[in-house]
């Protein structure tokens, strides 16, 4: 079934490891003390909390939905050997977290390390063999593509930076390092979503309660229960009251699963319909606030107490978006929600339908203030390969051939497991990073502005860059007066302040600001 596959290696399937790195000393009593402070004549300390208050105030606040008191306690976890499928499908599918995650773009994945479900009633030894062989093949393809693409990335970067054999050795070395990173950035598309990742993950106490309650609400419920269960156990060991007093348990029946269509592989119908609506775009505007410019101008005047006779709509928009007049636009700290006048940009909303790969969406969803409705892949699976192909692979016939074979192998292995009765939850771990994700995403102009500034930079991931360029073009079509000052940091800062590029030593080498948006990205 898998002709021409290279020598397979063993898969490191070390189980997930959870470490509670930092935490509040008295999370439950701190919550009760915060609640008491609302109705006290002084600041209540955790040491002042009594057993009666723990019982009465704890239950009264938690059960009635007054959960902000449980948000003060924060827990910092170290997560190792968790799958990227779990992170994408569950851990980063909501906005209330902070993560620093190992990058597949810039860290070479030397060994085949992946989540392998335990053998049980639905996953026997022969199925496990298919699973592990597919993981191992994916890593072989990853190495092969990394090697095949290196000459291409080296040539492109050398041309951009005008580096030749007689150039400064340090410059040559820098190009070599960058070329290697660009090669593995593309090669990672063949790695499975089962691949291990490591991260620092910080959440509040109430979010941990919610995660435990919603542990089944993803494509990886078994892994989620194990990982989040370990997080809950470690917090409970530190402060048993934080969970034991409320008895939060995972929901077993979810409306998404109960109401899901029973048509086998209906995902292909959905995919065709969605793609037809996109019309070849990466991202397409499907809804927006038609009166956004007028409403934003009204909001700006309201903040400053100005009459329309003193500040026209056009003048208000210019004062909000022109970086020469509004230095908030030059801030790298993203202070928009803290700046009174910038909050006027919250009142215009834009909704996009978009199609990007699993690996690109894993980065896109980090823009938490631009939330999206992402698919449950177990309900939108396709029998035929359904994937994104990066531009470099389209331009290298040999690499493209290897890539196509990797995609076919991944789907063949996934389908083989499904045909054996293995649950989709397990089989879909074999899908590659290249798997197409179709989603609908909405954001206010304030938060989209931050995203578009970051992601129209040439250093942004290829697909997110393409999606952002599509979105800015759509904004230019419906609200050209708003799009005038939208672009990468260098475009916004040029002629106003220095440095023009905020990337420092990571400058892409191209003076994008001279002709944005009519510029061509080569890599």
N, C-alpha and C positions, 0 to 999 in steps of 0.2 A: 504493500500500500504506500510505502514511503521510499521509493526508489532513489538511489543516489545519496541517501542520508549519510553524513559523516559519522565518525566514531562517536559513540555516546559516552557521556560521563555520568557519574553518580550525582544525584541531586541532594543538596543539603536542605533537609526539611526540618531544621531545628524549630521546635514549637515557639509560639509567641512568648515574649518575656516582658513583663510590666514592672516598672519600678516607680514608686512614689518618691520623687526627688525632693520636692519642697511642698509645704503644707502649712495651714493655720494650726496653731497649738490647740485651740479650743473652738473648732468650727461650729458645733451645735450651740454651745453657750454664747458664742459671739453673735449668732443669729438671734437668739432670744434677747440678748442685751440690746441689739440694734432695734428690735421690735419695741422693747420697753422704753427706749430713748424717745420714741415718737410721742409718748404721753408722760414724760418725766420732766422735772424742772432742772435736770442736769444730765450729763453724759453718763450712761450706765456702762459699767465695766463688766466683762464676763464673770469676774469673781463675785459679783453681786447677785447672780442668778440663783434662784432657789429651786428645789425639786418641784414644788407646786407650779412655779412658772414654767419650768421645762415641760410639764405635763399639759397645762392649760394653754399657755401661749403658743407652744410648739404645735399642738393639734389645731388650735384656732387659726393660726397663720397658714399652715401648710394645707389643711383640708379646705379652707375657704378660698385658696388661690392667691393669697398675699405672699408671693414667693420671693419678693426682692430681698427679704432679710436673709435668705439662704444663698444669695448671690455674692455676698461679701467674702465668704470663705472661698479661697482659690487653691486648686491642686495642680501641681506641675508633675506630669508623668513622663517617664522615659519609656518609649515603646520600641521594641526590637522584634524582628522576624514576623512582622505583620504584613499581610498582602496589600498590594496597591489597589486591588479590587475592594477590599474592606475600607481602606481610607477614602477612595473615591465614592463608593456607594453609600457609606454611612458616616464616617468620621468627619468628612468635610462637606457633607450635604446640607449643612445648616450654618448660619452665620456666627454662632456664639462660641468661638474657640480661637486659639492661637497656636499655630504649628510652625516648627522649623524642621523641614523634612529633607532627608538625603536626596540629592538631585541625580537623576539618571542622565540629565543633559551633560553634566560636567564630571561625574564620577563613573569611571569605567567599572562595569559589572564583571569582575574577573571570574567569579565562580557561579555555577548554577545553584542559586539559593531561592527557594520558593516555598510557599505554603502548600503542603500536601495533606489533604483531609485524612483523618484516621480511618483505618479499615473498619467498616461496620456492615450492617445489613444491606446497605445500598451501594457499598463501595468495597468490592472484594479484591483479592490479591491480583487477579488478572486485570481488573479495571485500574488498579493502582499502577500496574506495569505500563499500561497504555498512557496513563497520566504522566508518570515520571519520564517516560521516553519522549513524550511530546515536549516536556519542559527542557530536557537535555538537547533535543533537536533545535529548539528555539535559541538556546545559547550558542550552538554551533553556527547557526545562521547569523547571529549577532556578531560573532567574531569575524565571520567571512565578509559581511557587509562593512564592518569597521575597516578592514584591510582594503577592500575594493574602492571605498569612497575616499580614502586618505589622499590619493594623488589629486583627485578633483578638488577637494577642499583646500589642499595646499596651493594648487595652481591659482584658484580664485583669490585667495587671501594674498598671495604673493603679488598678483596683478594689482589688487586694490591698494596695497601698501608699497608697490613698486620695489619689491625685494627680489634680488637676483643672487646668483652664486657668489658674487664679489661683494655683497652687502655686509654690513656690520654683523659679526657672528651673533650678537645678542638679538638683533632684529630677526635673523634667520631662526634662532631658537624660539623666539616668541611666536613666529608664524607656525612653526612646527607644533608647538603646544596648542595653539588655537585651532590648527587644522585637525589635530587629533580629537579635540573636544567637539568640533563640528561634525566629524565623522561618526563618533559614538552617539551624538545627539540624534542623527538620522537612523543609525543602526538599532537604536533602542526600540524603534517601532515594532520590531519582530518579537521582543520579549513579551512573555505572558503577563497578564494582569495578576497572576498568582505570585509574581516576583516579590521577594522580601523587600521591605523598606524599614528604615530606622528614623525615629523622630522624637522631638521634644514636643509634648502636647499639653497645653494648659487650658483648664476650663474652670468655671465656677461650680459651687456645690449644687445649685439648682439644675445646671446643665447636666451634671453627672446623674442626678435623679432622672432627668428626662431621657438620657441615653439608655439607662437601664430599663426604663419603662418601654422604650421604643426599639429594643434590641432586635426585634424580628423585622423591622421596617427597612430592609435593604436586600441586596442580592447575595449577601454573605451572612445570614443570620446565625449560623453555627459558630463561625469564627468571631462574630460580634459578641455573642453571649459569653464566649470564653475570654475575650480580651476585656470587655467592659465589666464582666463578672469579676475579673481579677482586679480591676480598678476599684470597684465597689468594695471588694474584700479588703484591700489594703487601706482604704479610708476607714472602713468599719473597724479594722484592727486598731487603728490610731484613735478613733473616737466612735465606739459602738452606737452611740445615740443617733448619729447623723442619719442612719438608715433604719435601724431597728425600731425606732419610735413610730415609723410611718408604714413600714411593710410594703414599700414599693416593689412591685414585681413586673416582669416583662409581659406585655400584651401578647396573647397567643393568636387571636384572630384579627386580621387586619382587613379593612374595607377594600383596599387595593387588590388583595388576593381573592377575597370573597366575590367581588364584582368583576374580576378579570374575565375576558373572553376565553372560552374553552376551545377555540379554533386552533388547531395545531399549526405552529409557525405562522401565525397571523402577523408577525413582525415584518414579513416581507411586503405585505400589502401596505402596512403603515409606512415603511421605508420608501416605497414607490410614490405614495401620495405626498409625503413630506418633501422628497427631493423635487417632485414636479412643481411644488409651490415655491421652492427656492429658486428655480430657474437658472441653475448653474452658479449661483452666488454661494459664498461661504456663510454669509449672514445677510438676512433680508428684513427690512422694516415691515412689520405687520400691523402695528398700531402706534399712535403717538398722540400727544396733547396738541391739537391743532392751534390753539390760542396761546401756546407756551410763551412766545416772545412778549405778547401783551401782558400776560399774567406775571411774568418775571419782572417786567418794567414796573407794573403796579406794585409788586412786592418790594422792589428796590426803593421806590418812592416812599412806601410805608415805613421802611426802616429808617430812612433819613428825614422823614417828615417833609417831603417835597410835594408841591403841587405839580400837575402835569404841565402847567405854563412855565414852570421853572426847569423842568427836565422832561424832554420828550421821550417817547419809547425808544427811539434810535439812540439817543444820548444815554439813556439808562443801560441799554444793552452794551453799548461801547464802554461805559464805565465799569460794567461787571466783567466783561470778557477780554478787553484790551489790556494785555500785560503792561503796556506803557503807562496805563492809567490806574491799574489795580495790581499792586505789587503782591497781593495774595497769590496771583497766578504764577509767580516766580518761586514761591515757597516749595521746597522739597519735602516739608514735614506734613503736607496734606492737611491743612488747617481749615478746610472749607466749612465743616459743620460747626466750627468754633467762631468763624468770622460772621458777624451779623449780616453784612450785605450779601455774602456768598450764599447764605441760606435761601436767598430768593431763587436760586437755581434748582431748588428741591421741587418746585411746582410744575416743572415740565418733565413728563415721563415718556419713555420710548421703549417699545417692545420689539424684540428681534427673534426671528426663527433662525437657527444656525445649525450647521453640521460640521463637527470637528472630531478628531480622534479622541480616544479614551485618554491618551497621554497628554494631549493639548488641553482637554477639558479639565484634567486634574490640576492644571495651572490656572485655567480660566475661572474655576470655582473658588479660587483663593480670593477673588474680588468679591468678598462676602456681601457688600452693599449693592451688588447687582445680582440679585438672586435669580435662579433658573429652575424650571421644571424639567428634571432629567428623567430618562426612562429607567424603569426596572428592567434590566436586560433579560432577566429570566422570563419576562412577559413579552419582550420584543425581540426574541432571538430569531436569527435567520439561518436557514439550512445552507444557503450559499454564502461564500465569503463576502463580507461587507466591510470595506476598509478604506482608509485614506492613504494616498501615496504622496510622500514629500517630493518636491520639485527635483532635487538632486537625483533621486532614483529614476525619475522619468527621463533624465538626460544621460544616464549611464546604462546602456542596454544590458551589459553583463550583470550589474548590480540589480537592475530591474527584474531580470530573470530569476535571480536568487530570491528576491523579495516576493515575487509572485508565488514561487514554490513554497516559501515559508508560510504565506497566507493560506495556501491550499492545504498544507500539512496541518496547520493549526485547526482549521475548520474540520478537516477529516477526522482528527483525533477527538475533537469535541463531539462531532456527530456519532462517532463510534461509541463513545461513552453513553450518549443519549439512547442509542439503539440497544444498548445492553441494559437499559432501565435505570442508569445512574441519574440522579436528580439533576435538573438544570443548575441548581445552586453550585454543585460540584463541577459539572462538566464545563461551565462557562468560565471557570478559572483559567482554562487553557486559551481563551481568546487573547489575541495579541494587543499590545498597546495601540496598534493601528485601527482597532475596531471603531467604526463610525458611531458617534454619539449625536443624536438629534434632540435638540432641546429648544425651549422657549425661554427667553431671558428678558427681564425688565429692569430698568434703572432710571433714576432721576438724572437730569443733565449734570447735577453736581457730582454725582458718583461716576457717571459715565465719563465725565470730563477727566477725572483722575485716571480712570482706566485707559482712555484713549491717549492720554499724554504718555503713560508708561508703555503702552503696547503698540504705538505707531513708531517707536524707536526701532532701528534696525537690529538691535540686540535682542528684541523680543522673540519669543518662539514663533516659528514661521506661520503656523496656522492662526494663532491669536493675532499676529500682525495682519494677516489677510482679512480676518473677520473684522478687526478694528478699522481697517481701511475701507471695507465695505460699509461699515456702520457710519463712518464719518462722511462717506460719499452720500449715503442716504440722508443724513442730517443736512448736508449741503443742498440736496434736492428739495427737501420740504421746508427747511428753515435756513436759507443761506446766510442770513444776518447773524445766526448763532454759530455757524461753522467757520466763520472768517478767521477766528483766532484759535482753532482747534488743531492740534498736531503734536509732534514729539517735543521734548524739552528744548532741543536745539532750535526748533522753529519758533517757539514761543519766546526764547531768551535772546535770539540773535538781534544785535543792534540796540539792545536795552541793557543787558548786564553780562557779566562774565562769571564763571566760564560759560561759553555757549553750550558745550556738551557737559552734562552732569555725570557722565560715566567714567570720567577720569582716564585711567590707563586702559579702560575697556572701550574707548572711542572706536566706532565701527570703521573709521577711515574714510568715510564719505561725507561731504558737506551737504547733508540732506536739506538743511535750512535754506539753501540757495534756490531750490526749485520744488519745494513740497507743495502739493502732493504729487507732482509730475516727476517722480523719481522712480528708479528701478532698483529693486533689491535683488542682489545676485546670490546671496547665501543666507 
